[in-house]
Amino acid sequence: MIVTDIYSVNEILLYIYTIQFLYRLQKTEKCPKIFFAGKVRAIIGKGAVCTVRIRRWKDLKLWYRMIRRLEEIYIRKHKEEFLLRKQKWDEEFYECIQDITKHPVVLRMKLYPHHGNTNCYQHCLHVSYYNYVWCRFFHLDAKSAARGGMLHDLFLYDWHTHAKETGQRFHGLTHPKTALNHACRLFSLNDIEKDVIRAHMWPVTFFSIPHTKEGWIITLTDKYCGAFESMKRK
């Protein structure tokens, strides 16, 4: 049964056709099941589901527009819920890294430029936040992922000039171990936090394969944040 707070007949048809196409894609394993189960069934009941045949390319483009419209309606309907959840997660995130962010040695990361216009401290904070959100979503150890993320680049030098000043030209390969050594001297780390710091540069550090799910998460969030920070260079 379709939800009752739909605004027009056109939106009802939009919902039905979207579900039809998503259902067909799911049957052929071309559509992720998590999207189908999580977002679509939250809006429309199972009674609206049936198969449909897609014959033309413009049907695919129409489906894309349907999905965007469906997401807009879903977010509008659940905006308050999203905001409350985000506020709660943000508060819990800052609480679990509060002691790290105020440590005088960690604050020294603000002195060293990193990607684009960010410094090491800002980059670590960005990565830490995305670690926390992703791990909360997947029901992993979000606290350890956030704390490890905040310390993952605690190498305490400007890597742009480090090679010229010291002759060490393998920063990308060596700085995870340097950051881990510094972090272990300052804080008591668990195995997940150590793995997050040690393996965050994989696959550049090819043999430092992550041993935890949280370690795999940071291999994505670190590169995601680094790419966006670099693109925002003035």
Secondary structure, DSSP 8 states (H G I E B T S, - for coil): -B-S----HHHHHHHHHHHHHHHHHHHTT-S-HHHIIIIITTTB-GGG-------SHHHHHHHHHHHHHHHHHHHHHTHHHHHHHHHHHHHHHHHHTHHHHT-HHHHGGGGSB-STT-BHHHHHHHHHHHHHHHHHHTTS-HHHHHHHHHHTTTT-S-HHHHHHHH----HHHHHHHHHHHHHHHHS---HHHHHHHHTTTTTTSTT----SHHHHHHHHHHHHHHHHHHHT--
